Amino acid sequence: MSHDSRSKDSELPPGEGLRRGLTSYGDTDFSLFLRTAFIKGAGYTGDALSRPVIGIAATGSGFNPCHGNMPQLLEAVRRGVMLSGGLPVEFPTISIHESFAHPTSMFLRNLMSMDTEEMIRAQPMDAVVLVGGCDKTVPAQLMGAASAGVPAIQLVTGSMLTGSHDGTRVGACTDCRRYWARYRAGEIDEAEIGRVNDQLVASVGTCSVMGTASTMACVAEALGMALPGSASPPAVTADRMRVAERSGATAVALARSRLAPAGIVTAKSVENALRVLLAIGGSTNGIVHLTAIAGRLGIPVDLARLDELGRETPVLVDLKPSGQGYMEDFHHAGGVPALLRELKPLLHLDAMTVTGRTLGEEIEASGPGFPQQAIRPLANPVFAQGGIAVLRGNLAPGGAIIKQSAADAKLMRHEGRAVVFENAADLAARIDRDDLDVAADDILVLKNIGPKGAPGMPEAGYLPIPKKLARAGVKDMVRISDGRMSGTAAGTIVLHATPEAALGGPLAWVRTGDRIRLDVPARALVLMVGEDELARRRAEHPVTPPTAERGYLKLFLDTVTQADQGVDFDFLRAAGR
């Protein structure tokens, strides 16, 4: 593995502080002299500048309510750094919010990871606290930090509080989809959906269910990159502020010990994180993100191994969309440490964490459990197998996944007629037409929403139930695509079909009227069309992958990998460096 010359900066001993990564003026001493002069202009003393420098990657933005508690978090992190003898220095990076990023936040995740990596490399810091929470932010920060090689710790912003609608507890965004489905079906009117809209997001913070943001918070903790107990405290609580202070203090210790991400994110810790992702009924997006993080350090995530883990690891956390609770309930039940106690027989206990102690040591330090309802024992799971299953067949030779814990049990074995939409625009134009030829036992297929096809692999895989069927009471159908869906969504939905249609994957050749067989217990996804017929279709309508002339879109389309490789840029993965 080769590195560019800047990677040598991350190999400097701790305490280098302002000497790290000096701007070159041809005279090293003058470079330091000039840097010190400018930073003293901000009022720093020589004593302050002699301390370990702890960078704080700040992602606050008026367009990102998930990070709305950023000022309070930054204050707490600074306090923790200074109490431990370090010098905190904040710096901004790109901020991405799921519903405010066009065309999709996933399109910008890799850009944010590059921004994070380059700013860590470019600026003198002995360690860095990564502060973020919304879906693509945490993976982008961990990807960037893994590549930069500087000691790092993840601090998530925390989940929002829940609201109440007519006495019913609600929270984003599983309930967003549930009430919107009722509105589409004509069960509630415009006035009521407006009242619901006021209650779904009761405070700043990330989604209050086990969506992608909460999943990645738990994954970061299970990986060892975040403090024990840090995933679950809600955004606006004293617990969250205390976690922030401790994260600042831990960053100083990391600077002194030189424990970088490569010493924490290993094959063992990645497998621990996969176990946790399966046990929480976590977002399917988490598989893509964890694959990308691991890929930055040359650690493969094999879908076959993921499926083996899924058969062994039951869903133990009773949170929406797989269960009934919210992140507040998970926190009150003990959070990830309580879950790890239940999973202990399945974990690699010698995996290292940011505390400098092993996962096993941290589990022991978390103390005994106590009676609660949100985290089930292994003997009484919410769902007997892991939340995610890996499917294969001639429709997805590179694999596809389904969140089986959030699917309709009656549809886990299903054969039906395909109703095909060529792209997202085609779906939008026809899905609610009264003359759409569709029945409840059909299978909806959406093409060209993969990494290159959309571009950016949007969360359009959660195809809505056609309005005429929704009004007739249909709540779920089998749906298949090469895209993603929100971790807050539920349904019998097959995602990440690989290769994607835009690259000429088998999904590209499916036509309305074809028969498809889904068999989740057998892990099979089969297009019941002969190979001769598929070959004829490929010859008649060859696929040309999308291209662009310039800018970030060109970089994205030229280099982005498929879902099974994390939708990262090929040149950022460890094997390509």
C-alpha positions in Angstrom: 0.0 0.0 0.0 1.5 3.3 -1.1 0.7 6.7 0.4 1.1 10.2 -0.8 3.7 12.4 1.0 1.1 14.0 3.3 0.4 10.6 5.0 3.7 11.0 6.8 2.1 13.7 9.0 -0.2 11.1 10.7 2.9 9.2 11.7 4.4 12.0 13.8 4.6 11.5 17.6 2.0 12.9 19.9 2.3 16.4 21.2 3.6 17.7 17.9 0.7 20.2 18.0 1.5 23.2 15.8 4.5 21.4 14.3 2.4 18.8 12.6 2.0 19.3 8.9 3.8 22.6 8.5 3.1 24.6 5.5 6.2 24.6 3.4 8.0 27.9 2.9 11.4 26.4 2.4 12.4 27.0 6.0 10.9 24.8 8.6 11.7 27.0 11.6 10.2 30.0 9.7 7.1 28.0 8.9 6.5 27.3 12.6 7.3 30.9 13.5 4.8 32.2 11.0 2.1 29.8 12.0 2.6 30.6 15.7 2.4 34.4 15.0 -0.9 34.1 13.2 -2.6 31.8 15.8 -1.4 34.2 18.6 -3.4 36.8 16.9 -6.5 34.9 18.1 -5.3 35.5 21.7 -3.5 32.3 22.5 -0.6 32.2 25.0 2.5 30.1 24.6 1.3 27.8 27.3 -1.9 27.1 25.5 -0.1 26.4 22.2 2.2 23.9 23.9 -0.6 21.5 24.7 -1.8 18.6 22.5 -4.0 20.1 19.8 -7.4 18.5 19.6 -9.4 19.3 16.4 -13.2 19.3 16.7 -14.9 18.7 13.4 -18.1 20.8 13.6 -21.0 20.1 11.3 -23.6 22.6 12.4 -25.8 24.1 9.7 -29.0 26.0 9.5 -30.1 23.3 7.0 -29.4 20.5 9.5 -31.8 20.3 12.4 -30.3 16.9 13.3 -27.3 18.9 14.4 -29.3 21.7 16.1 -27.6 21.0 19.4 -24.1 21.6 17.9 -23.3 24.8 20.0 -23.9 23.0 23.3 -22.0 19.9 22.2 -19.0 21.9 21.1 -19.0 23.8 24.4 -19.0 20.5 26.3 -16.3 18.9 24.1 -14.1 22.0 24.6 -14.5 21.7 28.3 -13.5 18.1 28.3 -10.4 18.8 26.2 -9.3 21.7 28.4 -9.9 19.9 31.7 -7.6 17.1 30.4 -4.8 19.5 29.4 -5.5 19.8 25.7 -6.1 22.7 23.4 -9.4 22.4 21.5 -9.6 23.9 18.0 -12.9 23.8 16.1 -13.0 23.6 12.3 -16.0 23.3 9.9 -16.7 20.6 7.4 -19.5 19.9 5.0 -22.8 19.2 6.8 -25.4 16.9 5.2 -29.0 16.5 6.2 -31.0 13.6 4.8 -34.0 15.6 3.6 -32.2 18.8 2.6 -29.6 17.4 0.3 -30.3 17.2 -3.5 -30.3 14.9 -5.3 -29.6 12.7 -2.3 -27.4 12.8 0.8 -25.7 9.6 -0.3 -24.5 11.4 -3.4 -22.6 13.8 -1.1 -21.4 11.3 1.6 -18.1 10.6 -0.2 -17.5 14.3 -0.8 -18.0 14.9 3.0 -15.6 12.0 3.7 -13.0 13.6 1.5 -13.5 17.0 3.1 -13.1 15.5 6.6 -10.0 13.5 5.6 -8.3 16.4 3.9 -9.0 18.9 6.7 -7.7 16.4 9.3 -4.6 16.0 7.2 -4.1 19.6 6.3 -4.4 21.1 9.8 -2.2 20.5 12.8 -4.1 18.3 15.3 -2.9 15.4 17.5 -6.4 13.9 17.7 -9.9 14.8 16.4 -13.4 14.7 17.8 -15.9 14.0 15.0 -19.2 15.6 15.9 -22.2 14.6 13.7 -25.3 12.6 13.7 -27.5 12.7 10.6 -27.6 9.5 8.4 -24.6 10.1 6.1 -22.6 12.3 8.5 -21.3 9.6 10.8 -20.2 7.2 8.1 -18.5 10.1 6.2 -16.6 11.2 9.3 -15.5 7.7 10.1 -14.5 7.0 6.5 -12.4 10.2 6.5 -10.8 9.6 9.8 -9.9 6.0 8.9 -8.1 7.3 5.9 -6.4 10.2 7.6 -4.9 8.0 10.3 -5.0 10.6 13.1 -6.4 9.4 16.5 -10.2 10.1 16.4 -13.3 9.7 18.4 -16.9 9.9 17.2 -19.5 11.9 19.1 -23.0 11.6 17.7 -25.5 14.4 18.2 -28.2 12.2 19.7 -31.8 11.4 18.9 -34.8 13.8 19.0 -37.6 13.5 21.6 -40.9 12.0 20.7 -44.2 13.9 20.3 -47.8 13.1 20.7 -50.8 13.1 18.4 -54.2 12.6 19.9 -52.7 10.8 22.8 -50.5 8.5 20.6 -46.8 8.8 21.0 -45.1 9.6 17.6 -41.6 10.2 16.3 -39.7 10.6 13.1 -39.6 9.0 10.8 -41.3 5.6 10.9 -44.5 7.3 12.1 -44.0 9.9 9.2 -44.4 7.0 6.8 -47.2 5.3 8.7 -49.4 8.5 8.8 -48.5 9.4 5.3 -49.7 6.0 4.1 -52.9 6.5 5.9 -53.3 9.9 4.3 -52.7 8.4 0.8 -55.2 5.8 1.6 -57.8 8.4 2.5 -58.0 7.3 6.1 -57.1 10.7 7.5 -57.7 14.2 6.0 -55.4 17.1 5.2 -56.1 18.9 8.5 -55.1 15.8 10.5 -51.9 15.1 8.5 -51.0 18.8 9.2 -51.4 18.3 13.0 -49.3 15.1 12.8 -46.6 17.0 11.0 -46.3 19.4 13.9 -45.7 16.5 16.4 -43.4 14.1 14.5 -40.2 16.0 15.3 -40.4 17.2 18.9 -36.9 18.6 19.2 -33.6 18.9 17.4 -31.7 15.6 16.9 -31.7 12.6 14.7 -34.7 10.3 14.1 -36.1 8.8 17.3 -36.4 5.3 15.9 -33.8 2.7 14.8 -33.3 4.4 11.5 -29.9 5.0 9.8 -28.8 7.7 12.2 -29.5 5.6 15.3 -28.0 2.5 13.6 -24.8 4.3 12.8 -24.6 5.7 16.4 -24.8 2.1 17.7 -22.4 0.9 15.0 -19.8 3.5 15.9 -20.0 2.5 19.6 -19.8 -1.3 18.7 -16.8 -0.6 16.5 -15.1 1.0 19.4 -14.9 4.4 17.8 -17.3 6.1 20.3 -17.5 6.0 24.0 -19.4 3.2 25.7 -23.0 4.3 26.3 -22.7 7.2 23.9 -25.1 6.1 21.1 -28.4 6.4 22.9 -28.7 9.6 25.0 -31.2 12.0 23.3 -29.8 15.2 21.8 -31.3 17.6 24.4 -30.4 15.8 27.6 -27.7 16.3 30.2 -26.6 12.7 29.5 -25.7 13.8 25.9 -23.7 16.8 27.2 -21.8 14.6 29.6 -20.9 12.2 26.8 -19.6 15.2 24.8 -17.4 16.3 27.7 -16.0 12.8 28.2 -15.4 12.5 24.4 -13.2 15.7 24.6 -11.2 14.2 27.5 -10.8 10.9 25.7 -9.5 12.7 22.6 -6.6 14.0 24.7 -5.8 10.5 26.0 -5.9 9.3 22.4 -3.4 12.0 21.3 -1.1 10.8 24.0 -1.4 7.1 23.3 -1.4 7.5 19.5 -4.3 5.0 19.2 -5.5 5.7 15.7 -8.6 4.3 13.9 -6.5 1.5 12.3 -5.8 0.1 15.9 -9.5 0.1 16.6 -11.4 -0.7 13.4 -10.2 -4.3 12.7 -11.8 -7.4 11.2 -13.0 -8.4 14.8 -14.5 -5.0 15.6 -16.3 -4.9 12.2 -17.8 -8.2 12.9 -18.9 -7.0 16.3 -20.5 -4.0 14.7 -22.3 -6.3 12.2 -23.6 -8.4 15.1 -25.0 -5.2 16.8 -26.5 -3.9 13.6 -28.3 -7.2 13.2 -29.4 -7.3 16.8 -30.9 -3.8 16.8 -32.9 -4.5 13.7 -30.8 -1.7 12.2 -31.0 0.1 8.9 -30.0 -1.7 5.7 -28.0 1.5 4.9 -25.8 0.5 7.8 -24.4 -2.4 5.7 -23.3 0.0 2.9 -21.8 2.5 5.4 -19.9 -0.1 7.5 -18.6 -1.7 4.3 -17.3 1.7 3.2 -15.6 2.4 6.6 -14.0 -1.0 6.7 -12.9 -0.7 3.1 -10.9 2.4 3.9 -8.7 0.1 6.0 -8.6 -2.8 3.7 -11.1 -4.9 5.6 -13.7 -6.7 3.4 -17.3 -7.1 4.4 -18.5 -10.4 2.8 -22.2 -10.7 2.2 -22.1 -14.4 2.7 -20.5 -13.9 6.1 -23.1 -11.3 6.9 -25.9 -13.7 6.2 -24.2 -16.3 8.4 -24.1 -13.8 11.2 -27.7 -13.0 10.6 -28.8 -16.6 11.0 -27.0 -16.7 14.4 -27.9 -13.2 15.7 -31.5 -12.5 16.7 -33.1 -9.1 16.9 -33.1 -8.1 20.6 -34.0 -4.4 20.5 -37.8 -3.7 20.5 -37.7 -0.4 18.5 -39.5 0.8 15.4 -39.5 -0.1 12.6 -38.8 -3.7 13.7 -40.5 -3.3 17.1 -42.5 -0.7 19.0 -40.2 1.6 21.0 -38.1 4.7 20.5 -34.5 5.6 21.2 -35.5 7.2 24.5 -36.7 3.7 25.6 -33.4 2.1 24.4 -31.4 4.7 26.4 -33.5 4.2 29.6 -33.0 0.4 29.2 -29.2 0.8 29.2 -28.4 1.4 25.6 -25.6 -0.4 23.7 -23.8 -1.6 26.8 -26.9 -3.4 27.9 -27.3 -5.0 24.5 -23.6 -6.0 24.4 -24.1 -7.9 27.7 -26.8 -10.0 26.0 -24.6 -10.5 22.9 -21.5 -11.3 24.8 -21.2 -15.0 23.8 -21.2 -13.9 20.2 -18.7 -11.1 20.3 -14.9 -10.7 19.9 -14.2 -9.4 23.4 -10.6 -8.6 22.8 -11.4 -5.8 20.2 -10.0 -2.4 21.2 -12.0 0.7 21.9 -11.2 4.4 22.0 -10.9 4.2 25.8 -7.8 2.1 25.5 -9.7 -0.8 27.0 -11.1 -3.8 25.2 -14.8 -4.3 24.5 -14.9 -7.1 27.0 -13.4 -4.9 29.7 -16.0 -2.2 28.9 -18.9 -4.7 29.1 -17.7 -5.7 32.5 -17.3 -2.1 33.6 -20.9 -1.3 32.5 -22.2 -3.3 35.5 -25.1 -5.7 35.8 -28.4 -5.4 33.9 -31.7 -4.4 35.4 -35.4 -5.2 34.5 -36.6 -3.4 31.4 -38.5 -4.1 28.2 -36.6 -2.5 25.3 -33.7 -5.0 25.2 -34.7 -8.7 25.1 -32.5 -11.6 26.3 -31.1 -14.0 23.8 -33.7 -16.6 24.8 -36.6 -14.3 24.1 -35.8 -12.3 21.0 -38.0 -9.9 19.1 -37.1 -11.8 15.9 -35.4 -15.1 15.8 -32.8 -14.1 13.2 -30.9 -10.9 12.5 -32.9 -8.1 11.0 -31.2 -8.3 7.6 -31.0 -11.2 5.2 -28.8 -11.5 2.0 -30.6 -12.8 -1.1 -29.0 -14.1 -4.3 -30.3 -15.4 -7.7 -30.3 -14.5 -11.3 -31.9 -11.2 -10.5 -29.1 -10.2 -8.2 -26.0 -12.2 -8.8 -23.9 -9.8 -6.7 -26.5 -10.0 -3.9 -29.4 -8.0 -2.6 -30.7 -7.5 0.9 -34.0 -7.4 2.7 -34.9 -6.1 6.2 -36.8 -9.3 7.2 -37.5 -8.1 10.7 -39.6 -5.2 9.2 -41.3 -7.3 6.5 -44.7 -9.0 6.3 -44.3 -12.6 7.3 -46.9 -13.6 4.8 -44.8 -12.3 1.9 -41.5 -13.9 2.9 -42.2 -16.6 0.3 -44.0 -15.1 -2.6 -44.2 -15.4 -6.4 -45.8 -12.7 -8.4 -46.1 -10.7 -11.7 -43.6 -7.9 -12.1 -45.0 -4.4 -12.5 -42.0 -2.4 -13.7 -41.0 1.3 -13.4 -38.0 2.3 -15.5 -36.8 5.0 -13.2 -37.9 7.4 -10.4 -39.6 9.7 -12.8 -41.6 6.9 -14.3 -42.6 5.8 -10.8 -43.8 9.3 -9.9 -45.7 9.6 -13.2 -47.6 6.3 -13.0 -47.8 4.9 -9.4 -51.0 6.7 -8.5 -52.8 6.5 -11.8 -56.2 4.8 -11.6 -55.4 2.9 -14.9 -52.2 1.4 -13.6 -52.4 -2.4 -14.2 -51.5 -3.6 -10.8 -52.9 -6.1 -8.2 -52.1 -6.7 -4.6 -50.1 -9.9 -5.2 -47.9 -8.3 -7.9 -44.3 -7.3 -7.3 -43.3 -3.7 -7.9 -39.9 -3.3 -9.6 -38.0 0.0 -9.8 -34.9 0.3 -11.9 -32.1 2.8 -12.2 -31.9 4.1 -8.7 -28.5 2.6 -7.9 -25.2 4.3 -7.2 -24.7 5.4 -10.9 -28.3 5.2 -12.1 -29.9 7.9 -10.0 -27.1 9.0 -9.4 -26.3 8.6 -5.7 -28.5 5.6 -4.8 -31.5 7.5 -3.3 -33.9 6.1 -0.7 -36.5 5.5 -3.4 -36.5 1.8 -2.8 -39.4 2.3 -0.4 -41.9 2.4 -3.3 -45.3 3.6 -2.2 -48.3 1.3 -2.4 -50.2 2.4 -5.5 -52.9 4.7 -4.4 -55.8 2.7 -5.7 -54.5 -0.4 -3.8 -53.9 1.7 -0.7 -57.5 2.9 -0.7 -58.5 -0.7 -1.0 -56.7 -1.5 2.2 -53.4 -3.0 0.9 -50.6 -2.3 3.4 -47.6 -4.1 2.0 -46.4 -5.6 -1.3 -43.1 -7.1 -2.4 -40.9 -4.3 -3.9 -37.6 -4.7 -5.6 -35.0 -2.1 -6.6 -31.2 -1.4 -7.0 -31.6 1.5 -4.6 -31.8 2.0 -0.8 -34.6 2.8 1.6 -34.7 4.8 4.8 -33.8 2.9 7.9 -37.1 4.2 9.4 -39.1 2.4 6.7 -40.8 -1.0 7.0 -42.2 -3.4 4.4 -41.3 -6.4 2.3 -38.7 -4.5 0.3 -35.7 -6.0 -1.5 -32.8 -3.5 -1.9 -29.3 -3.0 -3.3 -29.8 -5.5 -6.2 -26.3 -5.8 -7.6 -25.1 -5.1 -10.3 -27.5 -2.2 -10.7 -29.6 -1.7 -13.8 -27.6 1.3 -15.0 -24.6 -1.0 -15.5 -26.6 -3.6 -17.3 -27.3 -5.8 -14.3 -30.2 -8.3 -14.7 -32.7 -5.8 -13.2 -32.3 -3.8 -16.4 -34.0 -6.5 -18.4 -37.1 -7.2 -16.3 -40.4 -6.4 -18.0 -43.9 -6.0 -16.8 -45.5 -9.4 -16.8 -42.4 -11.4 -15.9 -42.7 -13.7 -13.0 -40.4 -13.2 -9.9 -40.0 -15.5 -7.0 -38.9 -14.3 -3.6 -38.0 -16.9 -1.0 -36.4 -15.2 2.1 -35.9 -18.5 4.1 -34.0 -19.9 1.1 -32.3 -16.6 0.5 -33.4 -16.7 -3.2 -34.5 -13.9 -5.6 -35.2 -15.4 -9.0 -36.4 -13.9 -12.3 -38.4 -16.7 -13.9 -37.3 -15.9 -17.5 -35.0 -18.1 -19.5 -31.4 -17.1 -20.2 -32.0 -17.2 -24.0 -34.8 -14.6 -23.6 -32.6 -12.4 -21.3 -29.8 -12.6 -23.8 -32.1 -11.5 -26.6 -33.3 -8.5 -24.5 -29.7 -7.5 -23.7 -28.8 -7.6 -27.4 -31.9 -5.6 -28.4 -31.5 -2.9 -25.8 -27.9 -2.6 -24.7 -27.3 -0.4 -21.6 -24.9 2.6 -21.7 -23.7 3.6 -18.2 -24.3 7.2 -17.4 -21.5 9.8 -17.7 -21.0 13.5 -17.0 -18.8 16.2 -18.5 -17.4 17.8 -15.4 -17.3 18.4 -11.7 -18.2 16.2 -8.8 -20.8 14.4 -10.8 -18.2 13.2 -13.2 -15.9 12.1 -10.4 -18.8 10.2 -8.8 -20.0 8.4 -12.0 -16.4 7.6 -13.0 -15.3 6.1 -9.7 -18.2 5.0 -7.5 -18.4 1.4 -6.5 -21.5 -0.8 -6.2 -23.5 -1.4 -2.9 -21.5 -4.5 -2.0 -18.3 -2.4 -1.9 -19.9 0.4 0.1 -20.7 2.9 -2.7 -17.3 4.5 -2.0 -15.0 5.9 -4.6 -12.7 3.2 -5.9 -9.6 5.3 -5.4 -10.4 5.9 -1.7 -10.6 2.3 -0.7 -7.4 0.9 0.9 -6.6 -1.4 -2.0 -6.6 1.4 -4.4 -4.4 3.8 -2.4 
